[in-house]
Structure formats: structure tokens, C-alpha cells
Amino acid sequence: MTNLRALHACVYLLRTRRPRAAGGRRRVLVEGVNIIKRHQRARSQNQVSQIVEREAPIHVSNVMLIDPNTDQPTRVTFRRRENGTLVRVGKRSGEDIE
């Protein structure tokens, strides 16, 4: 499973319903969303058993990019510049998203 961390992009959660945990691809990790608790057993005498909270991946269809120009959730399309590089473009504002 490929996990993509949303570091430089702000995302908007579309649904609050928890998606199924069964396999699949195209999932992202969003900080503070879909927190799960894992019970970790001690592996040696020196360690302590504990409950660890961490983020679980959610499907990309449940998040949208926040357009920095309008601060609203927007769909994203791609456009090729004159020099041949691809750039993301917000559908709502029509401007480039860096």
C-alpha cells in the first residue's frame, strides 16, 4: 500500500464516515484525521505494553485540495506550461496551485 503524506497541501475532508480498512491503493495520510489505536505488546522484559495512537490512511476520493487563492475546497486539474512542465490548476479559481 502506497502512503502519501500531505505535507505542503492543505486538504479538506469530504466525509466523516470511516472508510473500510481493507487493502486498496490511492490512499493518503492526513494529520489529525482517522486516528486509530494499536495495542502494542512488550517484546522484551524491559519494554512496557502500551496503546499507540496513529493516523490511518484514507482514500483520496475523501479529500479535496484547499485552493490557496480562495481558501475553499476545489477540484484539481493539470495544465502544461509553455516550457513543457505540468502545473496543478484549481477548477474553482482557474489559477495555478504551487
mmCIF file of the C-alpha atoms, coordinates in Angstrom:
data_MODEL
# 
_entry.id   MODEL 
# 
loop_
_atom_site.group_PDB 
_atom_site.id 
_atom_site.type_symbol 
_atom_site.label_atom_id 
_atom_site.label_alt_id 
_atom_site.label_comp_id 
_atom_site.label_asym_id 
_atom_site.label_entity_id 
_atom_site.label_seq_id 
_atom_site.pdbx_PDB_ins_code 
_atom_site.Cartn_x 
_atom_site.Cartn_y 
_atom_site.Cartn_z 
_atom_site.occupancy 
_atom_site.B_iso_or_equiv 
_atom_site.pdbx_formal_charge 
_atom_site.auth_seq_id 
_atom_site.auth_comp_id 
_atom_site.auth_asym_id 
_atom_site.auth_atom_id 
_atom_site.pdbx_PDB_model_num 
ATOM 1  C CA . MET A 1 1  ? 0.000   0.000  0.000   1.00 0.00 ? 1  MET A CA 1 
ATOM 2  C CA . THR A 1 2  ? 1.402   3.352  -1.010  1.00 0.00 ? 2  THR A CA 1 
ATOM 3  C CA . ASN A 1 3  ? 1.109   6.051  1.631   1.00 0.00 ? 3  ASN A CA 1 
ATOM 4  C CA . LEU A 1 4  ? 1.395   9.669  0.545   1.00 0.00 ? 4  LEU A CA 1 
ATOM 5  C CA . ARG A 1 5  ? 1.828   12.252 3.277   1.00 0.00 ? 5  ARG A CA 1 
ATOM 6  C CA . ALA A 1 6  ? 0.056   15.544 2.616   1.00 0.00 ? 6  ALA A CA 1 
ATOM 7  C CA . LEU A 1 7  ? 2.857   17.860 3.712   1.00 0.00 ? 7  LEU A CA 1 
ATOM 8  C CA . HIS A 1 8  ? 2.640   21.042 1.659   1.00 0.00 ? 8  HIS A CA 1 
ATOM 9  C CA . ALA A 1 9  ? -1.012  20.857 0.630   1.00 0.00 ? 9  ALA A CA 1 
ATOM 10 C CA . CYS A 1 10 ? -3.968  21.632 2.826   1.00 0.00 ? 10 CYS A CA 1 
ATOM 11 C CA . VAL A 1 11 ? -6.794  19.186 2.351   1.00 0.00 ? 11 VAL A CA 1 
ATOM 12 C CA . TYR A 1 12 ? -10.496 19.242 3.134   1.00 0.00 ? 12 TYR A CA 1 
ATOM 13 C CA . LEU A 1 13 ? -12.199 16.097 4.412   1.00 0.00 ? 13 LEU A CA 1 
ATOM 14 C CA . LEU A 1 14 ? -15.284 15.350 2.330   1.00 0.00 ? 14 LEU A CA 1 
ATOM 15 C CA . ARG A 1 15 ? -16.895 12.729 4.548   1.00 0.00 ? 15 ARG A CA 1 
ATOM 16 C CA . THR A 1 16 ? -16.554 11.916 8.203   1.00 0.00 ? 16 THR A CA 1 
ATOM 17 C CA . ARG A 1 17 ? -17.593 8.283  7.707   1.00 0.00 ? 17 ARG A CA 1 
ATOM 18 C CA . ARG A 1 18 ? -14.675 5.941  8.242   1.00 0.00 ? 18 ARG A CA 1 
ATOM 19 C CA . PRO A 1 19 ? -13.813 4.049  5.036   1.00 0.00 ? 19 PRO A CA 1 
ATOM 20 C CA . ARG A 1 20 ? -13.196 0.306  5.071   1.00 0.00 ? 20 ARG A CA 1 
ATOM 21 C CA . ALA A 1 21 ? -9.755  -0.731 6.209   1.00 0.00 ? 21 ALA A CA 1 
ATOM 22 C CA . ALA A 1 22 ? -9.466  -3.478 3.582   1.00 0.00 ? 22 ALA A CA 1 
ATOM 23 C CA . GLY A 1 23 ? -6.478  -3.012 1.227   1.00 0.00 ? 23 GLY A CA 1 
ATOM 24 C CA . GLY A 1 24 ? -6.504  -0.896 -1.863  1.00 0.00 ? 24 GLY A CA 1 
ATOM 25 C CA . ARG A 1 25 ? -4.367  1.839  -3.290  1.00 0.00 ? 25 ARG A CA 1 
ATOM 26 C CA . ARG A 1 26 ? -4.571  5.602  -3.734  1.00 0.00 ? 26 ARG A CA 1 
ATOM 27 C CA . ARG A 1 27 ? -4.682  6.392  -0.028  1.00 0.00 ? 27 ARG A CA 1 
ATOM 28 C CA . VAL A 1 28 ? -3.273  9.400  1.785   1.00 0.00 ? 28 VAL A CA 1 
ATOM 29 C CA . LEU A 1 29 ? -2.383  10.235 5.378   1.00 0.00 ? 29 LEU A CA 1 
ATOM 30 C CA . VAL A 1 30 ? -3.943  13.419 6.746   1.00 0.00 ? 30 VAL A CA 1 
ATOM 31 C CA . GLU A 1 31 ? -2.666  14.657 10.082  1.00 0.00 ? 31 GLU A CA 1 
ATOM 32 C CA . GLY A 1 32 ? -5.259  14.509 12.856  1.00 0.00 ? 32 GLY A CA 1 
ATOM 33 C CA . VAL A 1 33 ? -7.819  12.572 10.780  1.00 0.00 ? 33 VAL A CA 1 
ATOM 34 C CA . ASN A 1 34 ? -8.773  8.896  11.137  1.00 0.00 ? 34 ASN A CA 1 
ATOM 35 C CA . ILE A 1 35 ? -6.823  8.279  14.360  1.00 0.00 ? 35 ILE A CA 1 
ATOM 36 C CA . ILE A 1 36 ? -6.639  4.607  15.297  1.00 0.00 ? 36 ILE A CA 1 
ATOM 37 C CA . LYS A 1 37 ? -5.377  2.903  18.445  1.00 0.00 ? 37 LYS A CA 1 
ATOM 38 C CA . ARG A 1 38 ? -2.968  -0.008 18.142  1.00 0.00 ? 38 ARG A CA 1 
ATOM 39 C CA . HIS A 1 39 ? -2.241  -2.266 21.091  1.00 0.00 ? 39 HIS A CA 1 
ATOM 40 C CA . GLN A 1 40 ? 1.491   -2.867 21.217  1.00 0.00 ? 40 GLN A CA 1 
ATOM 41 C CA . ARG A 1 41 ? 2.702   -5.809 23.225  1.00 0.00 ? 41 ARG A CA 1 
ATOM 42 C CA . ALA A 1 42 ? 6.027   -5.715 25.059  1.00 0.00 ? 42 ALA A CA 1 
ATOM 43 C CA . ARG A 1 43 ? 8.724   -7.509 23.077  1.00 0.00 ? 43 ARG A CA 1 
ATOM 44 C CA . SER A 1 44 ? 11.108  -7.950 25.981  1.00 0.00 ? 44 SER A CA 1 
ATOM 45 C CA . GLN A 1 45 ? 11.145  -7.783 29.757  1.00 0.00 ? 45 GLN A CA 1 
ATOM 46 C CA . ASN A 1 46 ? 12.369  -4.174 29.669  1.00 0.00 ? 46 ASN A CA 1 
ATOM 47 C CA . GLN A 1 47 ? 9.533   -2.851 27.497  1.00 0.00 ? 47 GLN A CA 1 
ATOM 48 C CA . VAL A 1 48 ? 6.023   -1.984 28.605  1.00 0.00 ? 48 VAL A CA 1 
ATOM 49 C CA . SER A 1 49 ? 2.835   -2.881 26.756  1.00 0.00 ? 49 SER A CA 1 
ATOM 50 C CA . GLN A 1 50 ? 1.036   0.224  25.555  1.00 0.00 ? 50 GLN A CA 1 
ATOM 51 C CA . ILE A 1 51 ? -1.700  1.626  23.357  1.00 0.00 ? 51 ILE A CA 1 
ATOM 52 C CA . VAL A 1 52 ? -0.307  3.699  20.481  1.00 0.00 ? 52 VAL A CA 1 
ATOM 53 C CA . GLU A 1 53 ? -2.427  6.247  18.588  1.00 0.00 ? 53 GLU A CA 1 
ATOM 54 C CA . ARG A 1 54 ? -1.563  6.906  14.941  1.00 0.00 ? 54 ARG A CA 1 
ATOM 55 C CA . GLU A 1 55 ? -3.155  8.111  11.718  1.00 0.00 ? 55 GLU A CA 1 
ATOM 56 C CA . ALA A 1 56 ? -4.563  5.573  9.293   1.00 0.00 ? 56 ALA A CA 1 
ATOM 57 C CA . PRO A 1 57 ? -4.691  6.242  5.547   1.00 0.00 ? 57 PRO A CA 1 
ATOM 58 C CA . ILE A 1 58 ? -7.939  7.340  3.909   1.00 0.00 ? 58 ILE A CA 1 
ATOM 59 C CA . HIS A 1 59 ? -8.871  7.131  0.231   1.00 0.00 ? 59 HIS A CA 1 
ATOM 60 C CA . VAL A 1 60 ? -8.026  10.093 -1.997  1.00 0.00 ? 60 VAL A CA 1 
ATOM 61 C CA . SER A 1 61 ? -11.667 10.414 -3.042  1.00 0.00 ? 61 SER A CA 1 
ATOM 62 C CA . ASN A 1 62 ? -12.477 11.594 0.505   1.00 0.00 ? 62 ASN A CA 1 
ATOM 63 C CA . VAL A 1 63 ? -10.153 14.621 0.444   1.00 0.00 ? 63 VAL A CA 1 
ATOM 64 C CA . MET A 1 64 ? -10.011 17.788 -1.632  1.00 0.00 ? 64 MET A CA 1 
ATOM 65 C CA . LEU A 1 65 ? -7.238  20.319 -2.020  1.00 0.00 ? 65 LEU A CA 1 
ATOM 66 C CA . ILE A 1 66 ? -7.754  23.758 -0.445  1.00 0.00 ? 66 ILE A CA 1 
ATOM 67 C CA . ASP A 1 67 ? -7.187  26.454 -3.066  1.00 0.00 ? 67 ASP A CA 1 
ATOM 68 C CA . PRO A 1 68 ? -4.756  28.980 -1.506  1.00 0.00 ? 68 PRO A CA 1 
ATOM 69 C CA . ASN A 1 69 ? -6.273  31.815 -3.559  1.00 0.00 ? 69 ASN A CA 1 
ATOM 70 C CA . THR A 1 70 ? -9.877  31.371 -2.371  1.00 0.00 ? 70 THR A CA 1 
ATOM 71 C CA . ASP A 1 71 ? -9.420  29.236 0.805   1.00 0.00 ? 71 ASP A CA 1 
ATOM 72 C CA . GLN A 1 72 ? -12.186 26.947 -0.495  1.00 0.00 ? 72 GLN A CA 1 
ATOM 73 C CA . PRO A 1 73 ? -12.063 23.237 -1.376  1.00 0.00 ? 73 PRO A CA 1 
ATOM 74 C CA . THR A 1 74 ? -11.531 22.753 -5.094  1.00 0.00 ? 74 THR A CA 1 
ATOM 75 C CA . ARG A 1 75 ? -11.049 20.039 -7.649  1.00 0.00 ? 75 ARG A CA 1 
ATOM 76 C CA . VAL A 1 76 ? -7.683  19.952 -9.350  1.00 0.00 ? 76 VAL A CA 1 
ATOM 77 C CA . THR A 1 77 ? -6.729  19.662 -12.997 1.00 0.00 ? 77 THR A CA 1 
ATOM 78 C CA . PHE A 1 78 ? -3.331  19.790 -14.668 1.00 0.00 ? 78 PHE A CA 1 
ATOM 79 C CA . ARG A 1 79 ? -2.125  22.157 -17.373 1.00 0.00 ? 79 ARG A CA 1 
ATOM 80 C CA . ARG A 1 80 ? 1.082   22.080 -19.378 1.00 0.00 ? 80 ARG A CA 1 
ATOM 81 C CA . ARG A 1 81 ? 3.086   25.322 -19.392 1.00 0.00 ? 81 ARG A CA 1 
ATOM 82 C CA . GLU A 1 82 ? 4.928   26.701 -22.419 1.00 0.00 ? 82 GLU A CA 1 
ATOM 83 C CA . ASN A 1 83 ? 8.195   25.159 -21.233 1.00 0.00 ? 83 ASN A CA 1 
ATOM 84 C CA . GLY A 1 84 ? 6.569   21.694 -21.024 1.00 0.00 ? 84 GLY A CA 1 
ATOM 85 C CA . THR A 1 85 ? 6.220   21.342 -17.239 1.00 0.00 ? 85 THR A CA 1 
ATOM 86 C CA . LEU A 1 86 ? 2.938   20.273 -15.648 1.00 0.00 ? 86 LEU A CA 1 
ATOM 87 C CA . VAL A 1 87 ? 1.296   22.542 -13.098 1.00 0.00 ? 87 VAL A CA 1 
ATOM 88 C CA . ARG A 1 88 ? -1.757  21.969 -10.882 1.00 0.00 ? 88 ARG A CA 1 
ATOM 89 C CA . VAL A 1 89 ? -4.688  24.297 -11.531 1.00 0.00 ? 89 VAL A CA 1 
ATOM 90 C CA . GLY A 1 90 ? -7.676  24.827 -9.229  1.00 0.00 ? 90 GLY A CA 1 
ATOM 91 C CA . LYS A 1 91 ? -11.005 24.372 -11.009 1.00 0.00 ? 91 LYS A CA 1 
ATOM 92 C CA . ARG A 1 92 ? -12.749 26.953 -8.812  1.00 0.00 ? 92 ARG A CA 1 
ATOM 93 C CA . SER A 1 93 ? -10.335 29.860 -9.393  1.00 0.00 ? 93 SER A CA 1 
ATOM 94 C CA . GLY A 1 94 ? -8.569  28.733 -12.564 1.00 0.00 ? 94 GLY A CA 1 
ATOM 95 C CA . GLU A 1 95 ? -5.211  29.791 -11.119 1.00 0.00 ? 95 GLU A CA 1 
ATOM 96 C CA . ASP A 1 96 ? -2.046  27.770 -10.624 1.00 0.00 ? 96 ASP A CA 1 
ATOM 97 C CA . ILE A 1 97 ? -1.538  25.972 -7.312  1.00 0.00 ? 97 ILE A CA 1 
ATOM 98 C CA . GLU A 1 98 ? 2.092   25.669 -6.242  1.00 0.00 ? 98 GLU A CA 1 
# 
